Amino acid sequence: MEETPKKPNWWVSVVAWFSMLIASSVGIIILKEFEISYPPWYPWLHVGALGIVLIFSIFIKILHPLRLYIVILLILFLLGFGGGWDWGLIPYIRDTQIWIDWETNSSWIVASLGIHSLRLVPAVFILITLLITGKKPRDFYLVVGDIRAQVEPTIIIGMKKPDSWPKIGLIFAGIFTLGTLIFSIIVNPIPWVQFRTNWLYLPVAILIAAMNAFNEEFSLRAAPLSQLFDTLGKTQSLLITSIFFGIGHFYGVPNGVVGILLSTFLGWFIGKSLIETKGFFWAWLIHFLPDVIIFSFYALSA
């Protein structure tokens, strides 16, 4: 994939941005933060809006390139991500008495693996959708790619000339991981007694980090980015997917506006790696390493 030389049609840009905002949890975040109650059918308004946009994309020729992108957003919203994991199929399953009883009576290891396996369902649906529509793994970055590719210079990270992804990728992976470690120590210090008791959970925490990194990088970045890049170009496609990712981490670690800003930057940087290396390696690794810290602290405090 190369940068699209032709300026994208502004209607296509508007529809892509609108669809992202509708599929995001921004509406629910606003309602929650201002303590405004909303009826249980409210998320269906988002589904309806996305459905209407999808119909337009099917019948209006200029919007045809957005069809798969909107389908991906619908899958994410219906399965739970767009509702902030409070609405959708996965939250519904987790709210059933059968699941609650199972999770309550399971160890932290079994319960955590079960939850994160369930959260892989959107990635499976999206992968199947892309494959049955004739896409190849390389078309949506699900290959290793050229891990030694050059990083395109950008003022955002202070680069004036090209450098290699092994160098820049490792530097930023280290920065993100160290920052996550410092934050976790401050917010959730682990008593030595708990560390001695729970350190055997760490291999499972690493496995969950690997699962979560794959899930989020594929579902929230590689798949939608691959459907936007050829139509909107590098700048817009990166912005749309990064902001979508950032909004989804309002209740993450760290949370709030800081969480959105940091996650948006992380999303932009990782998305840049997908486009420039044409592969998944650096995206997964850069996401995986901070997740190891996050899930290790969850495990140690279990």
N, C-alpha and C positions, 0 to 999 in steps of 0.2 A: 504494500500500500504506500502511496506517495501522497503528499499534500495536494489537495484539490486546487488547481489553479483558478477555476472559475468561481466567481463570487456566488455563494448560495442564494437562492431566492428568499426574500425576506419573509414570505408567507410560510415557507418550510421551516425557517428558523423560529418564527413565532409559535407554530404548532409544536415543534420539538420542545421548546422551553415550557410552554403551557402544559404539555403532557407530563413533563418531569415534575412540575410543581403540583399538579393534580395527583400524581402517583406518590408523591413524597408525604411525609408525616407532618408537614408544616402546619396544615390546618388544625390537626389534632393537638399539636404542641401549643398553638396559640390558645385554643379552648381550655386546655389543661392548665396552662400557666396563669390564665386569668380566671381560673376556677369557674368556667362557664359550662354548665351541664349541657349535654347534647343527647338526642334520642339514639337508641341503638341502631336505627336505620341510617344514620348520618353517613357512615362510610360508603353506603350504597350510592350516594350522590357522586362520589369520586369514581366508583365503578361505572356508573351510567355515563359520566362525562368522558371517561376513557373509551367506553364502548362507542359513543357517538363519534369521537375523533378517529377511532379505528375504522368505522364505516366510511367516514370521509376519505381516509387514506386509501381505502379499497377502490372507491369510485371516482376520486379526483386524481388524475394522472400525475400532477406535479407532486402529490403527497405519497405516491407509491413507495418511494424509498424508505418511508418511515413506518411501513406496516409492521415489520418484524420488531422494530424498536418499541412500538406501542404494545404489541403482544407481550414482549418481555416485561414491560411496566405493569401490564394487567396481571401477569403471573405473580410478580413480586407483591403487588397490592393484595390480591385475593388470598395469597398464602400467608400474609402477615406483616411483611416489612413496611409497607406504606402506612399501615395502621399503628406503627410503633410497637409491633408485636402485642398489641392489645385487641386487635380485631383481625379476623381472617381464619383460614382453615387450621393453621398450626396453633394459634392461641385457643381456638375452639377445642382442638384435641387435648391440649394441655389443661383445659378447664373441665374436662369430663371427669366424673368421679373415678372411673377406672384408672385414668392416667394419674390422678392425684393420689389414689391409694398406692399405686405402683411406685410413684416417685417418693412418697413418704416412707415406704417400707424398704427402699433400696439404699444401698451405700452411696456415698458421694460419687464414687467412680462409675457405678452402673447408671445412676441417674444422670450424671453429666454427659456420659457417652450417648445415652438415649436421647437427651434433649438436642445435642448437636448433630446427631444422626438425623433426627426429625427436621432440623433446620437445613439439612442438605437437600430436602425435597424440592425447593424452588430451583436449585442448580440442576437437578435431574430433569425437571420439566423443561427448563430453558434449553438444556443440552439436546434433549429429544426433539424439541421444536426446531432448533437450528439444523439438526441433522436431517430431519424428514423434509425440510424445505430445500435440501440440496447443498447446504453449506458444509465445507470441510473444516476440520479442526484449525488449520492454518488461517482460515477466513475469519475466525473469532479468537485468534491469538492463543489457542490452546495447544501450543507447541513450545519447545524450549526457546527457540529463536536464536538470534545472533547475540550471545551474551557478551561479546567483545565489541559490540557496535559503539559508535561514537555518540556522545551526548551533545545534542544541539545546544549551542550557547544561549543563555537567557539571563536577563537582568534580575529575574525573580530569585535566582539562587547565586547571583553574583558571578556568573560565568561569562567571560569575554571571548573565549576561544574554545573549540571542541576539546573534549577529553573522553576517556573511555568509560563505559558503564561499569566495568569491574572496580575502577577507582572511585568514581562518584557514587555508585550504588552502595559500596561497602561503607563509605564515609557517612552517607545519609542513613543507612541502616543502623550504623553505630549511634548516630545522633538520636534517632527516633527511639532506639532501644534504651539508651542511657537516660533519656528524658522520661520515658515510661517508668523505668526503674526508680528514679528519684521521686517522681510523683507518687508511685505506689508505696514507697517507704514512708513518705510523709503522711499520706492519707490512710494507709492501712498497714501500720507496722505489725510485724508478726512476733509474738512472744516466743522466746526460746523453747518453752515447754511445748507449744504447738508445733514448732518446727521439728523438734525431735520426734513428735508423734506422727506427723503427716508427711514427712519428706518422701515416703514411699509413693505418695500420690503424684510426684513430679513427672514420672514418665507418661502418665495418663494426661497430665496437663499439657505436656509437649505434643502428644497426639491430638488433643482437642485444638490446640493452637494451629496445628497443621491443617486440620479439617476446616476450622473457621477461616483461616487465611485463604484457602482454596475457594470456599463457599462465597465469601464476600468479593474476592478479586474476580471470580468468574461471573457471578450473578449480577453484581452491582457495577462492574467496570468493564471487563473484557467483552462480555456479550453486548451490552448496549453501546459501548464505544465502537465496536466493530460495525454496528449498523448505522452509526452517525458519521463516521469519519469520511467516507467517500462522498457524502452529501453535503456536510457542513464544514468539512476541513478540520484541521488540527485544533485550532484555538477554541472554536465554539464547542466541538465535541468534548474536549477536555473540560471546559468550564461546566457544561451541563452535567456530565457524569460526576465531576468532583463535588459540585454543590449538592447534588442528589445524595451522594455518599456522606457529605458533611452533615446535612439535615438529619439523616438517619442516625447520627451519633449524638444527638442532643442529650439523650439519656445514657450515653455511653461512658467510657473512662478515658480521659476526663469528660465531664458533662457540661451542659449549658452552652453559652456562646463561645467560650474558650474551646470546648469540645468540637463545636461546629467548625471554627476557624482552623484548628489543628488538623481535623479530619479532612477538611476541604483541601488544605495544602498537601497533606499526605496523599489524598486521592489524585490531585493534579500531578504530583511528582511520579507516582506509580503509573498513572495513565500515560505519562510521557515515556516511561520505560517500555510500556506495551507497544506503543506506536513506533518508537525508534529501534527497538530490538526485534520487533515483529514476533514477540514471544512472551511467555508467561513466567520465565525463570525469575527475573529480578522483581517483578510485581509480587510473586508469591513470597520470595525470600524476605523482602523489605517489610511485608505485612506480617509474616510469620514470626520474626524475631521479637518485635514488641509484644505480640500476642503471647509468646512464651512467658514473658514477665507477668502479663495480666493474669493469665490462667494459672500460673504457678502461685501467685498470691491468693487467688481464689482457692486453690487446692490446699495451701498451707493454713488458711483460715477456716477450712471446712470443719 
